Structure formats: C-alpha cells, structure tokens
Amino acid sequence: MPRPLRVRLKSVPQTRVIPAWPAPSHLIPPALRVADYRRLWSASCMLFLAQWMDIAILSWVVVQMTDSPFLVSLVSTARIAPFLLAGPFAGLVADRVDRLLIIRVTRVCLVVIAGIFAALLATDSLALWHIYVLVMIGGVIWPFDEAARQSLTPDLVGDRLLTSAIALDMMAFMTAQVAGSALVGVMLPVIHADVFFAVLAGLIGLSVLRLIRVESPGPADTKRLPFIASLAGGLRVVRSNRVLLAVLLMTAACEGFAYVFYPLLPLFATDVLNAGAGGLGLLLAAQGIGALLAGVAVAVAGSRIRAPGRVVVVSMIMTVAMGFALAGSRSLLLTFVLLALQGVFVGTYVAMGNRLVMLLTPRHARGRLVGLQMLVIGAFPISALAVGGLADALTPSAAVMIMSGIGLVLIVALQIVLPELHRYRKTDAGDRHQGPPPSPHNASTETAV
C-alpha cells in the first residue's frame, strides 16, 4: 500500500495594513475619526487663523492712525454689533437651508473683504471709515457662518462625540488666537499689513476648498413656518428649559462685562505696559493659550464631569473677576499670566456651555439656539463703547474695574434667580439626546483624508 503523500504548506505572511493615521488610535480624538468632521475642523482651523490675524492687524492699524481708546473700541463694536440683528436670522437660515452651502457662500464673501483690505492698504488708500464699513459688513456675514458651522457639527458627529468635537473646535479657535496674534506681533514691524490681508484671503479660500468633499446632511427644519413663528419656536425651546435660559443670560452678562479689557488692550500695551507691537501680539495670544489648555482638559474629561452646570457658573464668575487684577497690573509678564488664567476659565465655560446648549436642544432648532447665543454676544459692542467712553473720561484701569464690578454683581444675581444651571447634573438620558448618529457616509470613510 503506497504511503500517503505529505505536503508541507508554507505559511503565507499576512498583509500588513498601513493605517491611515500614523498615531495609535487611542491618541486620536474620537470626533476626528469621522471623515467629514475632520474636513470641517481643518477648514475651521484655517478660518480661525485668518480671523485672529485680522483682529490683531486692524487693532494695531487703528491705534497707529488715531491713538484713541474710543475709536479702537469702536472697531470691536463694528465687528460684533451686527450679531444683534443678524444672529437670530442667521440661526433661522441655518435651520432651513443647507448648512454646508451657507458655510461655503459666507467664506467666499470673506475672501472678497480680505482682498479689498489688501488692495486699499497696498495703494495707501485706507481711511478710517473704510475699516468700520468693511468690518461691519464682515460682522453681518460671520453670524451665518457661525450658526451653520456650530449646528452642522452635531449632524456630522452625533451626540456621543459632541463633547470631543466642541473641545476640538475650542482648541482650534484658541490655537489660532495664539498663532495668529503672535505671528502678527512678530511680523507686523517688518511686513506691511497688505501682505497679511493677502495671506488672509488665501487661508479663507483654502478653507472653502477643504469643504468640497464634505457630504451635507441637508436642511434640518423642513416645516417652513413663517419667519416670526419660526423664531418664536426657538424662544419656546429656551422658555421651556431654565438651564438653557440661564446659559444664555449668563453668557450675555459675560459678553457684556468679562472682556472689557480687550477693546483697550492695544492702549494698555502701548501706554501702560510700554510693550509695543511685539508685546501686543504676546498679550493677544495669552488668553488663547489658557483656553487651549481648557480645551484639552474638556476633550479628555468633559464627558465625565457629573456637574457641568456648576463648572459653567464658577468659570463665568472667575472670568469676570479677573478684570480687577488685569486693570491693576503694570507688568507685561503679570498681565500675560492673568490673561492666560482668564483664558482657562473662558475656554471651560464656553466649551461646557455650548455642549449643554447642543445636547438640550432638538436638531431642528439648533441653528436658532446658536442664533440666540449670537444675539446675547451683542452685549459686547455695547460694553466696548461704554468702556471706551469711560477710559476717555477717567482712565483705562478705572474703566475696566467699574465694568468688571457691574458684571460680577449681575452674574451672581442671575445665579440666585436661576439656580437650575448650578444644580444641573449630567444624566445618562441627558447625554443620549435624540439627535442622529453620524451618517453612513462618515462611518464608511473614516480613513479618508
């Protein structure tokens, strides 16, 4: 009987799959594993960098042209004042119209504005009224981009990854503040401002190109109610939830009284701290450094905080209280440290507050809630005018102290009247909001660039 043939099979080595991300998966923030959000986030990074460079350049240009605290603060007013009227309307549009389309259109408009600034500066034709008009036009455009971007984020990542996404947005915004302000502070003495605005136009244009492959989830609100009825629907959402009401009102108090140092920052840098352009860039970057650290902390531990309402309230109180220390500082290093510490509190309350707003609001009304947030941000230009007028009448330090004192009293009073925010605790049900999970397109293209 013949012996059976024995065949020895050689083991075939397995094909090694090269991951799309070079870092281990546990080091990648969860929201960045969603391809469409990754594209949106990288486009936002470019936009934020351009935004902070724009703020720093124009502040310095107006200081050099006027040396007036009131006229410097008027730039901030012109930038933010349109939020009062455009904010609610932009939120409504973000609920009714394709949010991705809104983002693309608004950014093309911002490219045009940056190009106009570059041309006026290059031809030495820039007048003070040009700055105010163009900044105000940009202020009308920004709310539409902001409402669409913020309400699109939970559409792309779902509620489970929302904390990670909000923290990443905060980190991108504040990193851009640090990088943009520092870059302007270092390079402005040797590079003309028209070159910066040409760079801004290029950055915003790249952010538009980055969004080409993002798949839109479509409009959120298809009921098409009349304009007033739709706005009233957003107000009913707030009225039915005292936590949301507290977040909005206390945000208004912070916007009105916590940032009164910033419209006068170029004046403090030149007249009080004797810091010059380089020192101004450093100070403009300081709060971003602190908020960046807060963003990292929220990204790591934000979803595990059991009492997010208390964190928001304490952070708001500390943000306003820092104004007293900033007004009394006469040292560049101390002012930098204080601004960075204030940035930690700002980053914490903004990230945690935005998370509460998104989680407690149904998808079809998220744009309108973002619009209401922008409406309360309209308190800032009013306070900017007030602190500028007080600084002209008294001193910049006295103006900041007076406004900070009013703000602290107001926030404490709101906490007493609306204690629901301070008492709010995270529940498992509260984190499983009815918003949709990431789309199948996102799930199937996690490794796409």
C-alpha positions as CSV (number, residue, x, y, z in Angstrom):
1,M,0.0,0.0,0.0
2,P,1.5,3.3,-1.0
3,R,2.3,5.8,1.7
4,P,0.2,8.9,1.7
5,L,1.7,12.0,0.2
6,R,2.5,14.6,2.7
7,V,2.7,18.2,1.6
8,R,4.1,20.8,3.8
9,L,2.4,24.1,3.2
10,K,4.5,27.2,3.8
11,S,2.8,29.8,5.9
12,V,1.8,32.8,3.9
13,P,2.7,36.0,5.7
14,Q,-0.3,38.2,6.4
15,T,-0.5,41.5,4.6
16,R,0.3,44.4,6.8
17,V,-2.4,47.1,6.7
18,I,-0.9,50.5,7.0
19,P,-3.3,52.7,9.0
20,A,-4.4,56.0,7.5
21,W,-3.3,57.8,10.8
22,P,0.3,57.4,11.9
23,A,-0.6,57.7,15.6
24,P,-2.2,54.9,17.7
25,S,-6.0,55.1,17.5
26,H,-6.3,55.8,21.2
27,L,-4.4,59.0,20.7
28,I,-6.7,60.3,18.1
29,P,-9.6,62.4,19.4
30,P,-12.8,60.5,18.7
31,A,-14.5,63.2,16.6
32,L,-11.5,63.3,14.2
33,R,-12.2,59.7,13.2
34,V,-15.3,61.0,11.4
35,A,-14.0,61.9,8.0
36,D,-16.5,64.8,7.2
37,Y,-16.0,66.4,10.6
38,R,-12.2,66.1,10.1
39,R,-12.5,68.1,6.9
40,L,-14.8,70.7,8.6
41,W,-12.4,71.0,11.5
42,S,-9.3,71.5,9.3
43,A,-11.2,74.1,7.3
44,S,-12.2,75.9,10.6
45,C,-8.5,75.9,11.7
46,M,-7.7,78.0,8.6
47,L,-10.6,80.3,9.1
48,F,-9.9,80.9,12.8
49,L,-6.2,81.7,12.0
50,A,-7.3,84.3,9.4
51,Q,-9.9,85.7,11.9
52,W,-7.4,86.3,14.7
53,M,-4.8,87.8,12.3
54,D,-7.5,90.2,11.1
55,I,-8.4,91.2,14.6
56,A,-4.8,91.9,15.6
57,I,-3.8,93.7,12.4
58,L,-6.8,96.1,12.4
59,S,-6.4,96.9,16.1
60,W,-2.8,97.9,15.5
61,V,-3.7,99.9,12.4
62,V,-6.4,101.9,14.2
63,V,-4.0,102.6,17.1
64,Q,-1.4,103.9,14.7
65,M,-4.0,106.0,12.9
66,T,-5.8,107.5,15.9
67,D,-4.3,106.7,19.3
68,S,-7.9,107.0,20.7
69,P,-9.3,104.4,23.1
70,F,-12.8,105.1,21.9
71,L,-12.0,104.7,18.2
72,V,-10.1,101.5,18.9
73,S,-13.1,100.1,20.9
74,L,-15.4,101.2,18.0
75,V,-13.7,98.5,15.8
76,S,-14.9,95.8,18.2
77,T,-18.3,97.4,18.2
78,A,-18.5,97.4,14.4
79,R,-17.4,93.8,14.3
80,I,-19.9,92.4,16.9
81,A,-22.8,94.8,16.7
82,P,-24.3,93.1,13.6
83,F,-24.7,90.0,15.7
84,L,-27.6,91.7,17.4
85,L,-29.7,91.8,14.3
86,A,-28.1,89.1,12.1
87,G,-27.7,86.4,14.8
88,P,-31.3,85.3,15.2
89,F,-31.9,85.5,11.4
90,A,-28.7,83.5,10.7
91,G,-29.8,80.8,13.1
92,L,-33.2,80.5,11.4
93,V,-31.5,80.3,8.0
94,A,-29.1,77.6,9.3
95,D,-32.2,75.5,10.3
96,R,-33.9,76.0,6.9
97,V,-31.1,76.0,4.4
98,D,-28.3,73.5,3.7
99,R,-25.8,74.4,6.4
100,L,-22.8,73.4,4.3
101,L,-23.9,75.6,1.4
102,I,-24.2,78.6,3.9
103,I,-20.6,78.0,5.1
104,R,-19.2,77.9,1.5
105,V,-21.0,81.1,0.4
106,T,-20.1,83.1,3.5
107,R,-16.4,82.2,3.2
108,V,-16.3,83.3,-0.4
109,C,-17.7,86.7,0.8
110,L,-15.0,86.9,3.5
111,V,-12.3,86.3,0.8
112,V,-13.6,89.3,-1.1
113,I,-13.5,91.5,2.0
114,A,-9.9,90.5,2.8
115,G,-8.9,91.2,-0.8
116,I,-10.4,94.7,-0.6
117,F,-8.4,95.4,2.6
118,A,-5.2,94.2,0.9
119,A,-5.9,96.5,-2.1
120,L,-6.6,99.6,-0.1
121,L,-3.5,99.1,2.1
122,A,-1.3,98.3,-0.9
123,T,-2.4,101.6,-2.6
124,D,-2.2,103.6,0.6
125,S,-5.9,104.4,0.3
126,L,-7.2,103.0,3.5
127,A,-9.3,105.5,5.5
128,L,-10.8,105.0,9.0
129,W,-14.3,104.8,7.6
130,H,-13.2,102.0,5.2
131,I,-12.2,100.0,8.3
132,Y,-15.6,100.5,10.1
133,V,-17.7,99.8,7.0
134,L,-15.8,96.6,5.9
135,V,-15.6,95.3,9.5
136,M,-19.4,95.8,9.8
137,I,-20.1,94.0,6.5
138,G,-17.9,91.2,7.8
139,G,-19.9,91.3,11.0
140,V,-23.1,90.6,9.1
141,I,-21.5,87.6,7.3
142,W,-19.9,86.0,10.3
143,P,-23.1,85.0,12.1
144,F,-24.3,83.0,9.2
145,D,-21.0,81.0,9.1
146,E,-21.0,80.6,12.8
147,A,-24.6,79.4,13.1
148,A,-24.2,77.0,10.2
149,R,-20.9,75.6,11.4
150,Q,-21.9,75.0,15.0
151,S,-25.3,73.4,14.2
152,L,-23.6,71.3,11.5
153,T,-21.1,69.8,13.9
154,P,-23.6,67.5,15.8
155,D,-25.1,66.5,12.5
156,L,-21.7,65.1,11.5
157,V,-20.5,63.5,14.7
158,G,-23.7,62.7,16.6
159,D,-24.3,63.5,20.3
160,R,-22.0,60.7,21.6
161,L,-18.9,62.5,20.1
162,L,-20.2,66.0,20.6
163,T,-18.0,66.8,23.7
164,S,-14.9,65.8,21.7
165,A,-16.0,67.9,18.7
166,I,-16.7,71.0,20.8
167,A,-13.4,70.7,22.6
168,L,-11.6,70.4,19.3
169,D,-13.3,73.5,17.9
170,M,-12.3,75.3,21.1
171,M,-8.7,74.1,20.7
172,A,-8.6,75.1,17.1
173,F,-10.0,78.6,17.8
174,M,-7.6,79.3,20.7
175,T,-4.6,77.8,18.9
176,A,-5.4,80.2,16.1
177,Q,-5.6,83.0,18.6
178,V,-2.1,82.2,19.9
179,A,-0.6,81.6,16.5
180,G,-2.3,84.4,14.6
181,S,-1.7,87.0,17.3
182,A,1.9,86.0,17.8
183,L,2.6,85.9,14.1
184,V,1.2,89.4,13.6
185,G,3.1,90.7,16.7
186,V,6.4,89.3,15.4
187,M,6.0,90.1,11.7
188,L,4.0,93.3,11.6
189,P,7.0,95.5,12.3
190,V,8.8,94.1,9.2
191,I,5.9,93.1,6.8
192,H,3.3,95.6,5.6
193,A,-0.3,94.9,6.6
194,D,-1.4,94.5,2.9
195,V,0.6,91.3,2.7
196,F,-1.1,89.9,5.8
197,F,-4.5,90.5,4.3
198,A,-3.5,88.8,1.1
199,V,-2.5,85.8,3.2
200,L,-5.9,86.0,5.0
201,A,-7.7,85.8,1.7
202,G,-5.6,82.8,0.7
203,L,-6.3,81.0,4.0
204,I,-10.1,81.5,3.8
205,G,-10.0,80.4,0.2
206,L,-8.3,77.1,1.2
207,S,-10.9,76.5,3.9
208,V,-13.6,76.6,1.1
209,L,-11.6,74.1,-1.0
210,R,-11.3,71.8,2.0
211,L,-15.1,71.5,2.3
212,I,-15.6,70.2,-1.3
213,R,-15.7,66.5,-0.2
214,V,-17.9,67.0,2.8
215,E,-21.3,65.4,2.4
216,S,-24.2,67.6,3.5
217,P,-26.9,66.1,5.7
218,G,-29.5,68.5,4.2
219,P,-31.7,71.1,5.9
220,A,-32.8,70.4,9.5
221,D,-36.2,72.1,9.6
222,T,-38.5,71.3,6.7
223,K,-41.7,72.7,8.1
224,R,-41.2,76.1,6.6
225,L,-43.2,78.0,9.1
226,P,-43.4,81.9,8.8
227,F,-40.4,83.8,9.9
228,I,-41.9,85.1,13.2
229,A,-43.4,81.7,14.0
230,S,-40.0,80.0,13.5
231,L,-38.2,82.5,15.7
232,A,-40.9,82.0,18.3
233,G,-40.3,78.3,18.2
234,G,-36.7,78.8,19.2
235,L,-37.7,81.1,22.1
236,R,-40.2,78.4,23.2
237,V,-37.3,75.9,23.5
238,V,-35.5,78.3,25.8
239,R,-38.5,79.2,27.8
240,S,-39.3,75.5,28.4
241,N,-35.8,74.8,29.8
242,R,-34.5,77.0,32.6
243,V,-31.0,75.6,32.2
244,L,-30.8,76.9,28.6
245,L,-32.3,80.2,29.8
246,A,-29.6,80.5,32.5
247,V,-26.8,79.7,30.0
248,L,-28.0,82.4,27.6
249,L,-28.5,85.1,30.2
250,M,-25.2,84.5,32.0
251,T,-23.4,84.3,28.6
252,A,-24.9,87.8,27.9
253,A,-23.5,89.0,31.2
254,C,-20.1,87.6,30.5
255,E,-20.0,89.1,27.0
256,G,-21.0,92.5,28.4
257,F,-18.6,92.7,31.3
258,A,-15.9,90.0,31.2
259,Y,-14.0,91.1,28.1
260,V,-13.9,94.9,28.7
261,F,-10.1,94.7,28.9
262,Y,-9.7,93.6,25.3
263,P,-11.0,96.7,23.4
264,L,-8.4,98.7,25.4
265,L,-5.6,96.1,25.1
266,P,-3.7,98.0,22.3
267,L,-3.8,101.1,24.6
268,F,-2.6,99.2,27.6
269,A,0.2,97.6,25.6
270,T,1.5,100.9,24.3
271,D,0.7,103.5,27.1
272,V,0.6,101.4,30.3
273,L,2.9,98.4,29.8
274,N,5.2,100.1,27.2
275,A,5.2,96.8,25.2
276,G,4.9,97.9,21.6
277,A,3.7,95.7,18.7
278,G,5.6,92.6,19.9
279,G,4.1,92.9,23.4
280,L,0.6,93.4,21.9
281,G,0.9,90.2,19.9
282,L,2.1,88.3,23.0
283,L,-0.9,89.6,25.1
284,L,-3.4,88.8,22.4
285,A,-2.1,85.3,22.4
286,A,-2.2,84.9,26.2
287,Q,-5.9,84.1,26.6
288,G,-5.7,81.7,23.7
289,I,-3.0,79.7,25.5
290,G,-5.2,79.4,28.6
291,A,-8.3,78.5,26.6
292,L,-6.3,75.9,24.7
293,L,-5.3,74.2,27.9
294,A,-9.0,74.3,28.9
295,G,-10.0,72.8,25.6
296,V,-7.6,69.9,26.1
297,A,-9.0,69.3,29.6
298,V,-12.6,69.3,28.3
299,A,-11.7,67.0,25.5
300,V,-10.2,64.5,27.9
301,A,-12.6,64.8,30.9
302,G,-15.5,66.9,29.7
303,S,-17.9,64.0,29.1
304,R,-17.2,62.6,32.6
305,I,-17.9,65.7,34.5
306,R,-21.0,65.0,36.6
307,A,-21.9,68.6,37.4
308,P,-21.3,70.6,34.2
309,G,-23.6,73.3,35.3
310,R,-21.6,74.1,38.3
311,V,-18.4,74.2,36.3
312,V,-20.0,76.7,33.9
313,V,-21.2,79.0,36.7
314,V,-17.9,79.0,38.6
315,S,-15.9,79.6,35.4
316,M,-18.1,82.6,34.4
317,I,-17.7,84.2,37.8
318,M,-13.9,83.8,37.7
319,T,-13.8,85.1,34.1
320,V,-15.4,88.4,35.2
321,A,-13.4,88.7,38.4
322,M,-10.1,88.5,36.5
323,G,-10.9,92.0,35.2
324,F,-9.9,93.6,38.6
325,A,-6.5,92.0,38.5
326,L,-5.9,92.9,34.9
327,A,-6.8,96.6,35.5
328,G,-4.3,96.8,38.3
329,S,-1.4,95.1,36.6
330,R,1.6,97.2,35.5
331,S,3.8,94.3,34.4
332,L,3.8,92.7,31.0
333,L,4.6,89.3,32.4
334,L,1.9,89.5,35.1
335,T,-0.7,90.7,32.5
336,F,0.3,87.8,30.3
337,V,-0.2,85.3,33.1
338,L,-3.5,86.8,34.2
339,L,-4.8,86.8,30.6
340,A,-3.8,83.1,30.2
341,L,-5.6,82.3,33.5
342,Q,-8.7,84.1,32.3
343,G,-8.4,82.1,29.1
344,V,-8.7,78.8,31.1
345,F,-12.0,80.0,32.6
346,V,-13.3,81.3,29.3
347,G,-12.4,78.1,27.5
348,T,-14.1,76.0,30.2
349,Y,-17.4,77.8,30.3
350,V,-17.6,78.3,26.5
351,A,-17.0,74.6,25.8
352,M,-19.2,73.2,28.5
353,G,-21.9,75.8,27.9
354,N,-22.0,75.1,24.2
355,R,-22.2,71.4,24.9
356,L,-25.2,71.9,27.2
357,V,-27.0,74.0,24.5
358,M,-26.5,71.4,21.8
359,L,-27.5,68.5,24.0
360,L,-30.6,70.1,25.4
361,T,-31.8,71.5,22.0
362,P,-33.6,69.3,19.4
363,R,-31.8,69.1,16.0
364,H,-34.4,71.2,14.1
365,A,-33.9,74.2,16.4
366,R,-30.2,74.1,17.0
367,G,-29.5,76.8,14.4
368,R,-31.9,79.2,16.2
369,L,-30.3,78.5,19.5
370,V,-26.9,79.3,18.1
371,G,-28.6,82.5,16.7
372,L,-29.8,83.4,20.2
373,Q,-26.3,82.8,21.5
374,M,-25.0,85.3,19.0
375,L,-27.7,87.7,19.9
376,V,-26.5,87.8,23.5
377,I,-23.0,88.2,22.2
378,G,-24.3,91.6,21.0
379,A,-23.8,92.8,24.6
380,F,-20.1,93.0,23.9
381,P,-20.2,96.0,21.5
382,I,-22.4,97.9,23.9
383,S,-19.9,97.4,26.7
384,A,-17.0,98.1,24.3
385,L,-18.4,101.5,23.7
386,A,-19.1,102.1,27.4
387,V,-15.6,101.1,28.5
388,G,-14.1,103.2,25.7
389,G,-16.1,106.2,26.8
390,L,-15.2,105.6,30.5
391,A,-11.5,105.3,29.6
392,D,-11.6,108.7,27.8
393,A,-13.4,110.3,30.7
394,L,-11.4,108.6,33.5
395,T,-8.5,106.2,33.0
396,P,-8.4,102.8,31.2
397,S,-7.8,101.0,34.5
398,A,-10.7,102.7,36.3
399,A,-13.0,101.9,33.3
400,V,-12.1,98.2,33.4
401,M,-12.6,98.0,37.2
402,I,-16.1,99.7,37.1
403,M,-17.3,97.4,34.3
404,S,-16.0,94.3,36.0
405,G,-17.7,95.2,39.2
406,I,-21.0,95.6,37.5
407,G,-20.6,92.3,35.7
408,L,-19.8,90.4,38.8
409,V,-22.9,91.7,40.6
410,L,-25.0,90.8,37.6
411,I,-23.8,87.2,37.3
412,V,-24.2,86.5,41.0
413,A,-27.7,87.9,40.8
414,L,-28.6,85.7,37.8
415,Q,-27.2,82.7,39.7
416,I,-29.6,83.4,42.6
417,V,-32.6,83.9,40.3
418,L,-31.8,80.9,38.0
419,P,-30.2,78.3,40.2
420,E,-31.1,75.4,37.8
421,L,-27.8,75.8,35.9
422,H,-25.7,75.5,39.0
423,R,-27.8,72.4,40.1
424,Y,-27.7,70.7,36.7
425,R,-26.1,67.3,36.8
426,K,-25.4,65.1,33.9
427,T,-27.6,62.0,33.5
428,D,-27.2,59.1,31.1
429,A,-30.5,60.0,29.5
430,G,-29.4,63.6,29.1
431,D,-26.4,62.5,27.1
432,R,-28.4,60.4,24.8
433,H,-30.2,63.2,23.0
434,Q,-32.5,62.3,20.1
435,G,-30.0,63.7,17.6
436,P,-29.0,61.4,14.8
437,P,-25.8,59.4,14.8
438,P,-23.1,60.0,12.3
439,S,-24.2,59.3,8.7
440,P,-23.3,56.0,7.0
441,H,-21.1,58.1,4.7
442,N,-19.0,59.2,7.6
443,A,-18.9,55.7,9.1
444,S,-17.6,54.1,5.9
445,T,-15.0,56.8,5.1
446,E,-13.2,57.2,8.5
447,T,-9.8,56.7,6.9
448,A,-10.4,59.2,4.1
449,V,-8.5,62.3,4.1
